[in-house]
């Protein structure tokens, strides 16, 4: 009975290096042909080859500086209206009619107002959030209901007046 090793043809490859176990793998071909970026060069018509050629031909220009995060956020802060919050501290809002109606109401009042008008238990739903996030989410729920036509600003206005009076 013959084994696989005895059935193999003897190799006559003289370029095989002594460090490789494989008879056909040579030092010249070792590691070539597998993985991205190795092996054959891409043809000039390949999109990546064209992109690389364009990049090498492009004149060196100074890159435009990207704004820092504070500069980027600052451009949005300019659009906000500055007001005094329910506690008397400085606050800001987007300036729409709903935000103007809710000025002066604290987080618990806005959540209670939204819960009453939307027939939801937002105090329970938002109990894991901090007070500012509760107020913001409740206000966004009201804003969405106004956009969808389920609520009107006049109805919110009368309910907010009742909340302030209480």
Secondary structure, DSSP 4 states (H G I P E B T S, - for coil): ---HHHHSPPP--TT--TT-SSSS--TTTTT-SSSTT-SSPPPTTSHHHHHHHHHHHS---PPPPPPPHHHHHHHHHTTSEEEE-TTSSEEEE--SHHHHHHTT--HHHHHHHHHHHHT--HHHHTTTS-HHHHHHHHHHHHHHHHHHTSS-HHHHHHHHHHHHH-
